[in-house]
Amino acid sequence: MSKIPLSPETQMLSFAYNSADHQGAVKCPLFQTSTFAFNSAAEGKAFFELAYGLREPSKGEEMGMIYSRVNNPNLEIIEQRLRLWDKGDACAFFSSGMAAISTMMFTFLRPGDILLFGSPVYGGTDHFIHHVLPQFGIRTLMFTSRDSEEDVLALLNAAYPGESPSFIYIETPGNPTNNLIDIEMCSRLARSFSQKGKQCLLAVDNTFLGPVFQRPLEHGADLVVYSATKFISGHSDLIAGACVGSSEVIAGVKAMRTFMGTMLDPHSSWLVMRSLETLKVRMETQAQSAFKVAEYVRSHPKVKDVHFLGFLKEDDPQKKIFDNQCLGTGSMVSFNIVGGEKQAFDFLDNLDHFKLAVSLGSTESLAEHPATMTHVDVSSEDREKLGIHPNLVRLSIGLENSDDLIEAIERAFDCVK
Ligand SMILES: Cc1ncc(COP(=O)(O)O)c(C=O)c1O
């Protein structure tokens, strides 16, 4: 046996599955079942005691399968595999990215608590924070990627003097502008807000770069959260979410998931298992193409600014954050077209190969207009502050040949009046 730990991409093909236990099936079968038969009533009793945490497991004892809202072999295998990428002890998969985010927040936030969050975030998350959490008495405070540690403390002091947040949530890179937030800075803040008996946790939405190009747990985050609909699944054929962290933190999240019923179903779990096998090659190839596409877009006279992680300048504070916490530039490119909404729409309506659709991280390239689509519900004041202008277009680069994409982009620009 090799002494070198196996790489995650190797583990994606086999970890937590043994063909010999399943009549030699090379691929893990689909366990399309809602419930599992116990060998005896005593075994059922033992599993339930562990599921509800009524006692500690005895040495070597493991909880068996009970019911697919609680556990299922397909679900458990993808949880075992994804955590390897993020180097977490445990993982929980959900029926969507929003299910992961909302279940996680309901696990750790209580009425009266303050949620400190970095912006921009995905439009659905923004809606949840601004319009759903306040209905449960949760107070919120926003900062942006431009704010330093001192700025964040000043904002907090102005909004809630003498009080500390209970939870910090950031999305980095932020959707749709690729703005970065310093994970280590947020981790320091979370530690400084933690009190005896009440820890302030830091959660990072790692959808845009992770897990291949960013590992927030290595920079002090307590939780990593994903829309697994995106790169992790990668084929635009299912909706899923995930959370990775320590065993203790994920145990709390899973307990909430069991009672909210927000787990991922067996068939989607099986599809995620297929997708994890190609995650690294997909993300790397897409990132290489995105670089070429972004360079072409940057050179076009009808483009004002390109928001791409490969173009950060040495004197930009964002570059320092990138060098410290990112392992690659990813495949999300957004840009401001010369003009406004009309010019952005002219471009989008004439773009071949790209599907005019929200979502991202799939094998096919996708294009959308954040101000009127994914981020339409963000207040116009925040949209202005965060750079989500009417002339902003977001591209997610897929697996097509980059020359074909560039040609399609050139033709679309020709149609912009
Ligand atoms: C960065 C990010 N986080 C979370 C979500 C929500 O995920 P889902 O659509 O899987 O619920 C999205 C969706 O676009 C996203 O882009």
The ligand as a Tripos MOL2 file, in Angstrom:
@<TRIPOS>MOLECULE
LIG
   16    16     1     0     0
SMALL
NO_CHARGES

@<TRIPOS>ATOM
      1 C1        -23.6680   31.0470   -5.4390 C.3       1 LIG1
      2 C2        -24.9960   30.3480   -5.3010 C.ar      1 LIG1
      3 N1        -25.3680   29.8910   -4.0960 N.ar      1 LIG1
      4 C3        -26.5690   29.2750   -3.9210 C.ar      1 LIG1
      5 C4        -27.4550   29.1100   -4.9680 C.ar      1 LIG1
      6 C5        -28.7630   28.4220   -4.7400 C.3       1 LIG1
      7 O1        -28.6950   27.1150   -5.2110 O.3       1 LIG1
      8 P1        -29.9270   26.2360   -5.7680 P.3       1 LIG1
      9 O2        -30.4270   26.9130   -7.0040 O.co2     1 LIG1
     10 O3        -29.2990   24.9010   -6.0090 O.co2     1 LIG1
     11 O4        -30.9500   26.2280   -4.7020 O.co2     1 LIG1
     12 C6        -27.1040   29.5660   -6.2440 C.ar      1 LIG1
     13 C7        -28.0170   29.4010   -7.3810 C.2       1 LIG1
     14 O5        -27.8080   29.9260   -8.4510 O.2       1 LIG1
     15 C8        -25.8370   30.2100   -6.4150 C.ar      1 LIG1
     16 O6        -25.4460   30.6850   -7.6020 O.3       1 LIG1
@<TRIPOS>BOND
     1     1     2 1
     2     2     3 ar
     3     2    15 ar
     4     3     4 ar
     5     4     5 ar
     6     5     6 1
     7     5    12 ar
     8     6     7 1
     9     7     8 1
    10     8     9 2
    11     8    10 1
    12     8    11 1
    13    12    13 1
    14    12    15 ar
    15    13    14 2
    16    15    16 1
@<TRIPOS>SUBSTRUCTURE
     1 LIG1         1 GROUP 0 **** ****
